[in-house]
Amino acid sequence: MLAGTRRVVDNGDMAIKVAAFDVYGTLARWPDDRVQPIEVQQLLGRYGIEICYQAFEAARQGVLFFDAARRPIEGWMDFLALAFARMEARIPVDLIAELAHLHESRNRMELLPDAVGTVDTAKQAGLVTCAFTTLPKFMLAGGGQAILRNLDHYFDAAATGFAKGHPAFYRRVTELLGVRPDEILCVGDDPVCDVLLPQEAGWQAVWLRRGKAKQCDHLPQVWNISDFQELLGRSGAG
């Protein structure tokens, strides 16, 4: 049934107060036709500007893990400008705007089945709901309004001052929520940044396996998000 999850909520009289959700791979995914780095290289090449698509991908990661911790990123125009600045590439504003429009039209995140129902279940159980994620909020906003309206908080690097994966990220989320670490129950598809690191921070964490064959059988786990939904229904707010 709920493989490995019974001990997550079996904690005496202590109640779970917060349901925390990873975003990418847990609540939502990128569409199959999302813009690829090579397309950015090719589009700029048509205007006589040469870049390396791999360097662009590295710069994109740099924005997510460094720049996003300094301030909120407001949209694709802002995001791409920061990426090109990291590459020291002088891209005209009108070309950045063209690329931003391309990303806005093709990089709309798609909600995964049962994602909305799972967050709704957490709200109905009286839990505080939040996202804990690498992705700036604008990336989910396009196709994820049905999720965002039921999230009480959206914790990304801008909200915490640290990129997800940094131990201080999880401590800061706990401080902002104003609860004890073990009153947070989180779920995500990455066994390290969604389970092991939250556990080290004192959270209760469940690995969303989704059929993955990784040898992490020692982790509390569910096979799909609807199993976590059942777990939330059992935990309640206390």
C-alpha positions in Angstrom: 0.0 0.0 0.0 2.1 3.0 1.2 5.5 1.3 1.1 7.8 2.6 3.8 5.7 5.5 4.9 4.1 4.3 8.1 7.0 5.3 10.3 6.9 8.8 8.8 3.8 9.8 10.6 4.1 7.4 13.5 5.5 9.9 15.9 3.5 9.7 19.1 1.1 12.6 19.6 3.1 14.9 17.4 1.0 16.3 14.5 2.1 17.3 11.0 1.4 21.0 10.5 3.0 21.5 7.1 2.8 19.7 3.8 5.8 20.7 1.6 6.0 19.8 -2.1 8.8 19.7 -4.5 7.7 21.2 -7.9 9.6 19.8 -10.9 8.9 16.0 -11.2 6.5 16.1 -8.3 3.7 18.5 -9.0 4.6 19.5 -12.6 6.8 18.8 -15.5 8.2 20.7 -18.5 6.4 20.1 -21.8 8.1 17.8 -24.4 8.6 20.7 -26.8 10.3 23.0 -24.3 13.0 25.3 -25.7 16.4 23.5 -25.9 19.8 25.2 -25.5 20.8 24.3 -29.0 17.8 26.2 -30.3 19.0 29.3 -28.5 22.4 28.8 -30.1 20.8 28.4 -33.6 18.5 31.4 -33.3 21.3 33.7 -32.2 23.5 32.2 -35.0 20.9 33.4 -37.6 21.7 36.9 -36.4 25.5 36.4 -36.6 25.9 35.9 -32.8 27.8 32.7 -31.9 27.5 31.1 -28.5 28.0 27.6 -27.1 24.8 25.9 -26.2 26.5 24.0 -23.4 27.8 27.2 -22.0 24.3 28.6 -22.1 23.0 25.6 -20.2 25.7 26.1 -17.6 24.8 29.8 -17.3 21.2 28.9 -16.9 22.1 26.7 -14.0 24.2 29.5 -12.6 21.2 31.8 -12.6 19.1 29.2 -10.8 21.7 28.5 -8.1 23.4 31.8 -7.6 21.5 34.8 -9.0 18.1 33.6 -7.9 19.3 33.6 -4.3 20.1 37.3 -4.5 16.8 38.6 -5.7 13.5 37.5 -7.3 13.6 36.7 -11.0 10.6 38.3 -12.6 10.2 36.4 -15.9 12.0 34.9 -18.9 13.3 38.3 -20.1 15.0 38.8 -16.7 16.2 35.2 -16.5 17.7 35.2 -20.0 19.4 38.5 -19.5 21.1 37.1 -16.4 22.2 34.0 -18.2 23.8 36.0 -21.0 25.4 38.3 -18.5 27.0 35.2 -16.9 28.3 34.2 -20.4 29.6 37.7 -21.0 27.6 37.6 -24.2 26.4 40.9 -25.6 22.9 40.1 -26.8 20.7 42.9 -28.1 17.6 43.5 -26.0 15.3 42.8 -29.0 16.8 39.3 -29.4 16.5 38.6 -25.7 12.9 39.7 -26.0 12.4 37.3 -28.9 13.9 34.4 -27.0 11.8 35.3 -23.9 8.7 35.1 -26.1 9.8 31.7 -27.3 10.2 30.5 -23.8 6.9 32.0 -22.7 5.0 30.1 -25.5 6.8 26.8 -25.2 8.0 26.5 -21.6 4.7 26.4 -19.8 4.9 23.8 -17.0 2.3 21.1 -17.1 0.7 19.9 -13.9 1.1 16.1 -13.3 -2.0 13.9 -12.7 -3.4 14.2 -9.1 -1.1 17.1 -8.3 -4.0 19.5 -7.7 -6.0 16.9 -5.7 -3.0 16.2 -3.5 -2.5 19.8 -2.6 -6.3 20.2 -2.1 -6.2 17.2 0.3 -3.5 18.9 2.4 -5.5 22.1 2.6 -8.7 20.2 3.6 -6.7 18.4 6.3 -5.9 21.8 7.8 -2.2 21.7 6.9 -0.1 24.7 5.8 1.0 24.0 2.2 4.2 25.1 0.6 6.5 24.5 -2.3 10.2 24.0 -1.7 12.0 24.2 -5.0 14.8 25.4 -7.2 12.5 26.9 -9.8 11.6 30.6 -9.6 7.9 31.2 -9.1 7.4 32.7 -12.5 8.3 29.3 -14.1 5.3 27.6 -12.5 2.9 30.6 -12.9 2.2 30.0 -16.6 0.6 26.6 -16.3 0.4 26.1 -12.6 -2.2 28.6 -11.3 -4.4 25.7 -10.1 -1.5 24.7 -7.7 -0.3 28.1 -6.8 -3.7 29.3 -5.5 -3.7 26.5 -2.9 -0.1 27.0 -1.8 0.3 29.2 1.3 4.0 29.7 0.6 6.4 29.3 -2.3 10.0 28.8 -1.0 12.6 29.2 -3.7 16.1 30.6 -3.6 14.8 34.2 -3.6 12.5 33.6 -0.7 15.2 31.9 1.4 18.4 33.5 0.3 19.8 30.0 -0.5 19.6 27.6 -3.4 17.7 24.3 -2.7 20.3 21.7 -1.7 22.1 24.1 0.6 21.5 22.9 4.2 20.6 26.5 5.1 17.8 26.4 2.6 15.9 23.9 4.7 16.6 25.7 8.0 15.4 28.9 6.6 12.2 27.4 5.3 11.6 26.0 8.8 12.2 29.4 10.4 9.9 31.2 7.9 7.1 28.6 8.7 7.5 29.1 12.4 7.2 25.4 13.2 9.4 22.6 14.5 11.3 20.8 11.8 9.6 17.5 12.6 6.2 19.1 12.0 7.0 19.4 8.3 6.1 16.4 6.0 7.6 16.8 2.5 7.6 14.8 -0.7 9.7 14.9 -3.8 11.2 12.8 -6.6 14.9 13.4 -5.8 16.2 11.2 -3.1 18.9 13.6 -2.1 17.5 17.2 -2.1 13.9 16.1 -1.4 14.5 13.4 1.2 18.0 13.0 2.6 18.7 16.7 3.1 15.3 17.5 4.5 15.7 14.5 6.9 19.1 16.0 8.0 17.2 19.2 8.7 14.8 17.3 10.9 11.9 17.2 8.5 9.8 14.1 7.8 10.3 13.2 4.2 8.9 10.8 1.6 10.5 9.9 -1.7 8.1 10.0 -4.7 9.5 7.0 -6.6 7.4 7.2 -9.8 8.7 3.8 -10.9 12.3 4.7 -10.6 14.7 1.8 -10.1 17.2 3.6 -7.9 18.4 1.6 -4.9 16.9 3.8 -2.2 14.6 1.2 -0.6 15.8 2.4 2.8 13.9 5.7 2.3 10.3 6.3 3.2 8.6 6.2 -0.2 5.4 6.3 -2.2 5.1 5.2 -5.8 2.9 8.0 -7.0 1.5 11.3 -5.7 -2.0 9.8 -5.0 -0.3 7.6 -2.4 1.1 10.7 -0.7 -2.4 12.1 -0.9 -3.7 9.2 1.1 -0.9 9.7 3.6 -1.9 13.3 4.1 -5.5 12.3 4.6 -4.4 10.0 7.4 -2.0 12.5 9.1 -4.4 15.4 9.7 -3.5 18.6 11.4 -3.8 17.6 15.0 
